[in-house]
Amino acid sequence: MSELDDNGTVPPVGEEIHMPAPSILPLINAAALSLTIVSVTLTPYLVIFFAIIFVWTTIRWIADTRRDIADLPLDHSSH
């Protein structure tokens, strides 16, 4: 099936798909949350320690995502 427009030309290819850079933050974040929950049964010191790591990685992950989104072009037609 041909996708020619009214002028007989092929329309431009769609927008480039943006993929975020690889990051270890989601893995550390998930591990910290899991260890925070597990350490509730052990000692409050571990809860505090892993909770701090969880909050820190969450903040870093959100900041990285916001920075990544801010770098995207506003005009979707430009490449």
C-alpha positions, 0 to 999 in steps of 0.5 A: 500500500502506497502512502503518497500524499496529494503531490505524489511524494512520500510524507516525511518520516515521523519524529525521532524517538527519544530514549533516556540515557541508561541509569543505575538510579532506578535499580538503587531506588528499588533496592533501597525501598525494599531494604527499607521495608525489610529493615522495619523488622530489624532496627530503626537505624537501618530504616533511616539509612535505607530511607535516606538512600531511597529519598536521595535516589528519588530526588536524583532520578526526578532531577535527571528526568526533568533535565532530560525533558528540558533538553527536548526541542519544543518544536516537534517538526525540527530534527 
